[in-house]
Amino acid sequence: MSAFRIRLPRRPGRLAAEAGALLVALVVAFPLYWMVLSAFKPAGEVQSAHPRPWTLSPSLDSFRRVFEQQEFGRYFLNSLIVASAVVLTSALIAFLAATAVTRFRFRFRTTLLIMFLVAQMVPIEALTIPLFFLMRDFGQLNTLGSLILPHIAFSLPFAIWMLRGFVKAVPEALEEQAQIDGASRTRFLWQILFPLVFPGLVATSVFSFISTWNDFLFAKSFLISDVSQSTLPMALLVFFKPDENDWGGIMAGSTVMTIPVLVFFVLVQRRLVSGLGGAVKD
C-alpha cells in the first residue's frame, strides 16, 4: 500500500452545499454582529447617516447607561426566575405526560395527541386578551405568575410531542427486564428512563428558555402597574423616547440580554446536539 494518499477533489454538489450553508450562517450572524457593534459604537457613529460595519473608537457608554438604569438587576432576576420556573416545570410535566401517552393505552389518546398539535397552531397574539381576563380573574396580574403559567402552557405541547419520540425509542424489553430484576415502575421511570430521555429534555428546554427569556407580549400585557415585577425586555422600553430613541442603549441592553442565552447554550450544547439528532436508539 502506498504511503501517499490521493486526495480526491470534492464534488461540486458538496462545495455548493457548504457555500450555501456558509452564506446562510453569515446572513443569520450579521444582525447579531451589528447589534454588538452598535452597542460599542459612540453615540455619534450610531446615529450617523452613513453607518460603517466597524468602529475605530469603541466605547462602553451605552453599557454604562444600561447598568445605571434603576432596577436593572431586579429585572434581570425576574427574567431568570420566570425562565427557570418555566423550564423546570414544563420539563417535568412533559416527561411524565410523554411517558403516559407512550407507555399506556387509554381512551382518546390519539385525540389528545392531535390536540397537542392543534395547540401549536394557535397564535399567541390571538390568546393574549383571553389570557388577560383569565389572569385577572385568578388575581395574577402584576405578578410573575402571570408570565410563568402561560409560558408553561405554551411550552408543554411541543415538549410532550417531541419527548414522545424519545420515550417510544426506549425498548419496552428494557422495562420488562427491570421489572424482572425487581425494579418498581417508579424506579424505572427515574433511574433508567429519565437518563435516556434527558437529551430530549435538554432540547425542549432550550426552546422553552428562549421563548420565555425574550417574551415581551405577555410582560407588556399582564404587568400593568407594578414595575418591580418587570422583566428585561420591558427594561428596554426606557431607551425608547418620544423625541429620539437611544439606539446605543437599546443595542447594549439587547446584548446583555443575549449573554444568558449564550451561556445556556454553552452549558447544554452537547446534550442539545444529541437531543436534536435522537440520542436514544433501539
CORZI-V557181 format. One record per pair of residues at least 24 apart in sequence whose C-alpha atoms are under 8 Angstrom apart, sorted by the first residue. I is the first residue (numbers start at 1). J is the second residue. D is the distance in Angstrom with one decimal. If there is no record, write none. Layout:
I | J | D
I | J | D
//
This chain:
35 | 251 | 5.4
35 | 252 | 7.7
35 | 254 | 7.6
35 | 255 | 6.9
36 | 251 | 6.8
36 | 252 | 7.1
36 | 255 | 6.1
38 | 247 | 7.9
38 | 248 | 6.1
38 | 251 | 6.2
38 | 252 | 7.6
39 | 63 | 7.2
39 | 248 | 5.2
39 | 249 | 7.0
39 | 250 | 7.8
39 | 251 | 4.9
39 | 252 | 4.4
39 | 255 | 7.4
40 | 248 | 7.7
40 | 252 | 7.6
41 | 248 | 7.3
42 | 248 | 7.8
43 | 248 | 6.6
46 | 247 | 7.1
46 | 248 | 6.5
47 | 247 | 7.9
62 | 248 | 5.3
62 | 249 | 4.8
62 | 252 | 5.8
63 | 249 | 6.7
63 | 252 | 5.4
63 | 253 | 7.2
65 | 249 | 6.6
66 | 249 | 6.1
66 | 252 | 7.0
66 | 253 | 6.1
71 | 228 | 7.5
72 | 232 | 7.6
72 | 235 | 7.1
74 | 228 | 7.1
75 | 228 | 7.5
75 | 229 | 7.2
75 | 230 | 5.7
75 | 231 | 4.5
75 | 232 | 5.2
75 | 235 | 7.0
76 | 231 | 6.4
76 | 232 | 5.7
77 | 231 | 7.9
78 | 144 | 7.5
78 | 229 | 6.7
78 | 230 | 6.9
78 | 231 | 5.5
78 | 232 | 7.9
79 | 213 | 6.2
79 | 231 | 5.0
79 | 232 | 6.2
80 | 213 | 7.6
82 | 144 | 6.7
82 | 147 | 6.9
82 | 148 | 5.7
82 | 212 | 7.4
82 | 213 | 7.8
83 | 148 | 7.7
83 | 208 | 7.8
83 | 209 | 5.6
83 | 212 | 5.6
83 | 213 | 5.8
84 | 209 | 7.5
85 | 148 | 6.8
86 | 148 | 5.9
86 | 149 | 7.8
86 | 151 | 6.5
86 | 152 | 5.4
86 | 208 | 7.1
86 | 209 | 7.5
86 | 212 | 7.5
87 | 152 | 7.9
87 | 205 | 5.5
87 | 208 | 5.9
87 | 209 | 6.0
88 | 205 | 8.0
89 | 152 | 7.2
90 | 152 | 5.6
90 | 155 | 6.6
90 | 156 | 5.9
90 | 159 | 7.7
91 | 156 | 8.0
91 | 159 | 7.4
91 | 201 | 6.2
91 | 204 | 7.6
91 | 205 | 6.7
93 | 156 | 7.6
94 | 156 | 6.0
94 | 159 | 5.8
94 | 160 | 4.8
94 | 163 | 7.3
95 | 160 | 6.9
95 | 163 | 6.8
95 | 201 | 7.6
97 | 160 | 6.5
98 | 160 | 5.1
98 | 161 | 7.1
98 | 163 | 5.9
98 | 164 | 4.8
98 | 167 | 7.0
99 | 164 | 6.9
99 | 167 | 6.2
101 | 164 | 7.5
102 | 164 | 6.3
102 | 167 | 6.8
102 | 168 | 6.1
103 | 168 | 7.7
113 | 161 | 7.4
116 | 157 | 4.8
116 | 158 | 7.3
116 | 160 | 8.0
116 | 161 | 7.1
117 | 157 | 6.9
117 | 158 | 7.7
117 | 161 | 7.9
119 | 154 | 7.9
119 | 157 | 6.8
120 | 154 | 7.7
120 | 157 | 6.7
120 | 158 | 7.1
128 | 218 | 7.2
128 | 221 | 7.6
132 | 221 | 7.1
132 | 222 | 6.4
135 | 222 | 7.8
141 | 222 | 5.4
141 | 223 | 6.3
141 | 224 | 7.6
142 | 222 | 6.1
142 | 223 | 4.3
142 | 224 | 6.1
142 | 225 | 6.7
142 | 226 | 5.6
142 | 229 | 6.6
143 | 222 | 8.0
143 | 223 | 6.9
143 | 226 | 8.0
143 | 229 | 6.2
144 | 229 | 6.4
146 | 218 | 8.0
146 | 222 | 6.4
147 | 218 | 6.4
147 | 219 | 6.7
147 | 222 | 7.6
151 | 208 | 7.9
151 | 212 | 6.5
155 | 208 | 5.8
158 | 204 | 7.6
159 | 201 | 7.8
159 | 204 | 5.4
162 | 200 | 7.4
162 | 204 | 7.5
163 | 197 | 7.3
163 | 200 | 6.0
163 | 201 | 7.0
166 | 197 | 5.8
166 | 200 | 6.6
166 | 278 | 7.3
166 | 280 | 6.4
167 | 193 | 7.6
167 | 197 | 6.4
169 | 280 | 6.1
169 | 281 | 5.8
169 | 282 | 5.9
170 | 196 | 7.7
170 | 280 | 6.6
170 | 281 | 6.9
170 | 282 | 6.2
171 | 282 | 5.9
196 | 279 | 8.0
196 | 280 | 6.5
197 | 280 | 7.3
198 | 271 | 8.0
198 | 275 | 7.9
199 | 271 | 5.0
199 | 272 | 6.3
199 | 274 | 6.1
199 | 275 | 4.3
199 | 276 | 8.0
199 | 279 | 6.8
200 | 272 | 7.6
200 | 275 | 4.5
200 | 276 | 7.1
200 | 278 | 7.6
201 | 275 | 7.7
202 | 268 | 6.9
202 | 271 | 6.3
202 | 272 | 5.9
202 | 275 | 6.9
203 | 271 | 7.5
203 | 272 | 5.0
203 | 273 | 8.0
203 | 275 | 5.5
203 | 276 | 6.3
206 | 264 | 7.9
206 | 265 | 7.6
209 | 261 | 8.0
210 | 261 | 6.9
232 | 257 | 7.1
//
